[in-house]
Amino acid sequence: MFNKLPLKAVLIVPLILHIVTTFGFVEYFSFTNGQQTVDTLANQLTKEISTRIQQHILDYLDKSHQVLRITNVSRCIF
């Protein structure tokens, strides 16, 4: 049975199979690692944006509160 297979095919087919399998594993691990990296960066960006928005809102509300306090004080003086 093995006498009919050419030596070229016996040597080349396992080599090609090994190369394709290795490439598949590397591609899979690269893809999943890339997905994890993108997810991590997206979460960090979302947290950073939320923190900044919250800080701007708190600053705005604090300034509004200060303006109301100054207005009330000025009404009491006059």
Backbone as JSON Lines, residues from 0, in Angstrom:
{"i":0,"aa":"M","n":[0.82,-1.19,0.0],"ca":[0.0,0.0,0.0],"c":[0.86,1.26,0.0]}
{"i":1,"aa":"F","n":[1.88,1.35,0.88],"ca":[2.72,2.53,0.94],"c":[3.72,2.58,-0.2]}
{"i":2,"aa":"N","n":[3.91,1.49,-0.89],"ca":[4.86,1.47,-2.01],"c":[4.35,2.29,-3.18]}
{"i":3,"aa":"K","n":[3.06,2.49,-3.26],"ca":[2.49,3.22,-4.39],"c":[2.53,4.73,-4.21]}
{"i":4,"aa":"L","n":[2.74,5.22,-2.98],"ca":[2.8,6.66,-2.73],"c":[4.18,7.2,-3.12]}
{"i":5,"aa":"P","n":[4.21,8.27,-3.86],"ca":[5.51,8.85,-4.2],"c":[6.17,9.48,-2.97]}
{"i":6,"aa":"L","n":[7.47,9.44,-2.93],"ca":[8.24,9.98,-1.81],"c":[7.99,11.48,-1.67]}
{"i":7,"aa":"K","n":[7.84,12.17,-2.78],"ca":[7.57,13.61,-2.77],"c":[6.29,13.91,-1.98]}
{"i":8,"aa":"A","n":[5.24,13.15,-2.22],"ca":[3.96,13.37,-1.54],"c":[4.07,13.02,-0.06]}
{"i":9,"aa":"V","n":[4.82,11.96,0.24],"ca":[4.98,11.55,1.64],"c":[5.71,12.62,2.43]}
{"i":10,"aa":"L","n":[6.63,13.33,1.82],"ca":[7.38,14.36,2.51],"c":[6.67,15.71,2.52]}
{"i":11,"aa":"I","n":[6.01,16.04,1.44],"ca":[5.43,17.37,1.3],"c":[4.1,17.5,2.05]}
{"i":12,"aa":"V","n":[3.24,16.5,1.98],"ca":[1.9,16.59,2.59],"c":[1.98,16.82,4.1]}
{"i":13,"aa":"P","n":[2.77,16.06,4.86],"ca":[2.84,16.35,6.3],"c":[3.43,17.74,6.6]}
{"i":14,"aa":"L","n":[4.39,18.17,5.8],"ca":[4.98,19.48,5.99],"c":[3.95,20.58,5.77]}
{"i":15,"aa":"I","n":[3.2,20.48,4.68],"ca":[2.16,21.47,4.39],"c":[1.08,21.44,5.48]}
{"i":16,"aa":"L","n":[0.7,20.25,5.91],"ca":[-0.29,20.11,6.97],"c":[0.2,20.75,8.26]}
{"i":17,"aa":"H","n":[1.46,20.56,8.59],"ca":[2.06,21.16,9.79],"c":[2.08,22.68,9.68]}
{"i":18,"aa":"I","n":[2.44,23.2,8.54],"ca":[2.5,24.65,8.33],"c":[1.1,25.26,8.44]}
{"i":19,"aa":"V","n":[0.12,24.64,7.81],"ca":[-1.24,25.17,7.83],"c":[-1.81,25.11,9.25]}
{"i":20,"aa":"T","n":[-1.57,24.03,9.97],"ca":[-2.05,23.92,11.35],"c":[-1.41,24.97,12.24]}
{"i":21,"aa":"T","n":[-0.11,25.15,12.11],"ca":[0.59,26.16,12.91],"c":[0.06,27.56,12.6]}
{"i":22,"aa":"F","n":[-0.13,27.84,11.33],"ca":[-0.67,29.14,10.93],"c":[-2.07,29.35,11.51]}
{"i":23,"aa":"G","n":[-2.88,28.31,11.49],"ca":[-4.24,28.4,12.04],"c":[-4.22,28.72,13.53]}
{"i":24,"aa":"F","n":[-3.36,28.03,14.28],"ca":[-3.26,28.3,15.72],"c":[-2.77,29.71,15.99]}
{"i":25,"aa":"V","n":[-1.76,30.14,15.27],"ca":[-1.23,31.5,15.47],"c":[-2.3,32.54,15.12]}
{"i":26,"aa":"E","n":[-3.01,32.32,14.04],"ca":[-4.07,33.25,13.64],"c":[-5.17,33.3,14.69]}
{"i":27,"aa":"Y","n":[-5.57,32.16,15.2],"ca":[-6.63,32.1,16.21],"c":[-6.21,32.83,17.48]}
{"i":28,"aa":"F","n":[-5.0,32.55,17.96],"ca":[-4.54,33.2,19.19],"c":[-4.34,34.7,18.99]}
{"i":29,"aa":"S","n":[-3.88,35.1,17.84],"ca":[-3.73,36.53,17.55],"c":[-5.08,37.23,17.54]}
{"i":30,"aa":"F","n":[-6.05,36.59,16.92],"ca":[-7.39,37.17,16.84],"c":[-8.01,37.32,18.22]}
{"i":31,"aa":"T","n":[-7.95,36.26,19.04],"ca":[-8.55,36.33,20.37],"c":[-7.82,37.34,21.25]}
{"i":32,"aa":"N","n":[-6.5,37.4,21.13],"ca":[-5.74,38.39,21.89],"c":[-6.11,39.81,21.45]}
{"i":33,"aa":"G","n":[-6.28,40.0,20.17],"ca":[-6.69,41.31,19.65],"c":[-8.06,41.7,20.16]}
{"i":34,"aa":"Q","n":[-8.98,40.74,20.2],"ca":[-10.32,41.02,20.72],"c":[-10.27,41.42,22.18]}
{"i":35,"aa":"Q","n":[-9.47,40.72,22.96],"ca":[-9.36,41.04,24.39],"c":[-8.76,42.43,24.58]}
{"i":36,"aa":"T","n":[-7.78,42.77,23.76],"ca":[-7.16,44.09,23.86],"c":[-8.15,45.19,23.5]}
{"i":37,"aa":"V","n":[-8.92,44.98,22.46],"ca":[-9.92,45.97,22.06],"c":[-10.99,46.12,23.13]}
{"i":38,"aa":"D","n":[-11.43,45.01,23.7],"ca":[-12.43,45.08,24.77],"c":[-11.89,45.84,25.99]}
{"i":39,"aa":"T","n":[-10.65,45.57,26.34],"ca":[-10.04,46.26,27.49],"c":[-9.95,47.76,27.23]}
{"i":40,"aa":"L","n":[-9.49,48.13,26.04],"ca":[-9.38,49.55,25.71],"c":[-10.74,50.22,25.66]}
{"i":41,"aa":"A","n":[-11.74,49.53,25.13],"ca":[-13.09,50.1,25.08],"c":[-13.63,50.32,26.48]}
{"i":42,"aa":"N","n":[-13.39,49.37,27.38],"ca":[-13.85,49.55,28.76],"c":[-13.13,50.71,29.44]}
{"i":43,"aa":"Q","n":[-11.83,50.83,29.22],"ca":[-11.08,51.94,29.81],"c":[-11.59,53.27,29.27]}
{"i":44,"aa":"L","n":[-11.84,53.33,27.98],"ca":[-12.33,54.56,27.37],"c":[-13.71,54.92,27.91]}
{"i":45,"aa":"T","n":[-14.57,53.93,28.05],"ca":[-15.91,54.18,28.59],"c":[-15.83,54.71,30.02]}
{"i":46,"aa":"K","n":[-14.97,54.12,30.84],"ca":[-14.82,54.59,32.22],"c":[-14.27,56.01,32.25]}
{"i":47,"aa":"E","n":[-13.29,56.29,31.4],"ca":[-12.69,57.63,31.36],"c":[-13.72,58.67,30.93]}
{"i":48,"aa":"I","n":[-14.5,58.36,29.92],"ca":[-15.52,59.29,29.44],"c":[-16.57,59.51,30.52]}
{"i":49,"aa":"S","n":[-17.0,58.43,31.17],"ca":[-18.0,58.56,32.25],"c":[-17.48,59.42,33.39]}
{"i":50,"aa":"T","n":[-16.22,59.22,33.75],"ca":[-15.63,60.02,34.82],"c":[-15.56,61.49,34.45]}
{"i":51,"aa":"R","n":[-15.16,61.77,33.22],"ca":[-15.07,63.17,32.79],"c":[-16.45,63.83,32.73]}
{"i":52,"aa":"I","n":[-17.44,63.11,32.22],"ca":[-18.79,63.67,32.15],"c":[-19.3,63.96,33.56]}
{"i":53,"aa":"Q","n":[-19.1,63.0,34.46],"ca":[-19.53,63.19,35.84],"c":[-18.85,64.41,36.47]}
{"i":54,"aa":"Q","n":[-17.55,64.56,36.22],"ca":[-16.82,65.7,36.78],"c":[-17.34,67.02,36.21]}
{"i":55,"aa":"H","n":[-17.62,67.05,34.91],"ca":[-18.15,68.28,34.31],"c":[-19.53,68.62,34.87]}
{"i":56,"aa":"I","n":[-20.36,67.61,35.05],"ca":[-21.68,67.86,35.61],"c":[-21.57,68.37,37.04]}
{"i":57,"aa":"L","n":[-20.73,67.76,37.83],"ca":[-20.55,68.22,39.21],"c":[-20.0,69.63,39.27]}
{"i":58,"aa":"D","n":[-19.05,69.95,38.39],"ca":[-18.54,71.32,38.34],"c":[-19.63,72.3,37.96]}
{"i":59,"aa":"Y","n":[-20.45,71.94,36.98],"ca":[-21.53,72.81,36.53],"c":[-22.53,73.04,37.66]}
{"i":60,"aa":"L","n":[-22.91,71.95,38.32],"ca":[-23.88,72.08,39.42],"c":[-23.3,72.87,40.58]}
{"i":61,"aa":"D","n":[-22.02,72.71,40.84],"ca":[-21.38,73.47,41.92],"c":[-21.37,74.96,41.58]}
{"i":62,"aa":"K","n":[-21.08,75.3,40.34],"ca":[-21.08,76.71,39.93],"c":[-22.49,77.29,40.02]}
{"i":63,"aa":"S","n":[-23.48,76.49,39.61],"ca":[-24.87,76.97,39.71],"c":[-25.24,77.2,41.16]}
{"i":64,"aa":"H","n":[-24.82,76.31,42.02],"ca":[-25.11,76.45,43.45],"c":[-24.43,77.71,44.0]}
{"i":65,"aa":"Q","n":[-23.22,77.98,43.58],"ca":[-22.5,79.17,44.04],"c":[-23.21,80.44,43.56]}
{"i":66,"aa":"V","n":[-23.67,80.43,42.33],"ca":[-24.37,81.6,41.79],"c":[-25.65,81.85,42.58]}
{"i":67,"aa":"L","n":[-26.39,80.8,42.88],"ca":[-27.62,80.96,43.67],"c":[-27.32,81.47,45.07]}
{"i":68,"aa":"R","n":[-26.26,80.98,45.67],"ca":[-25.87,81.44,47.0],"c":[-25.51,82.92,46.96]}
{"i":69,"aa":"I","n":[-24.72,83.34,45.97],"ca":[-24.33,84.75,45.84],"c":[-25.56,85.61,45.59]}
{"i":70,"aa":"T","n":[-26.48,85.12,44.77],"ca":[-27.7,85.88,44.49],"c":[-28.54,86.04,45.76]}
{"i":71,"aa":"N","n":[-28.65,84.99,46.53],"ca":[-29.41,85.08,47.79],"c":[-28.76,86.03,48.79]}
{"i":72,"aa":"V","n":[-27.44,85.98,48.87],"ca":[-26.72,86.87,49.77],"c":[-26.89,88.32,49.33]}
{"i":73,"aa":"S","n":[-26.82,88.56,48.04],"ca":[-26.94,89.94,47.55],"c":[-28.37,90.47,47.76]}
{"i":74,"aa":"R","n":[-29.37,89.61,47.73],"ca":[-30.75,90.03,47.97],"c":[-30.93,90.41,49.45]}
{"i":75,"aa":"C","n":[-30.25,89.69,50.3],"ca":[-30.37,89.98,51.74],"c":[-29.69,91.3,52.08]}
{"i":76,"aa":"I","n":[-28.64,91.65,51.4],"ca":[-27.9,92.88,51.69],"c":[-28.72,94.09,51.24]}
{"i":77,"aa":"F","n":[-29.36,94.01,50.12],"ca":[-30.09,95.17,49.6],"c":[-31.46,95.12,50.09]}
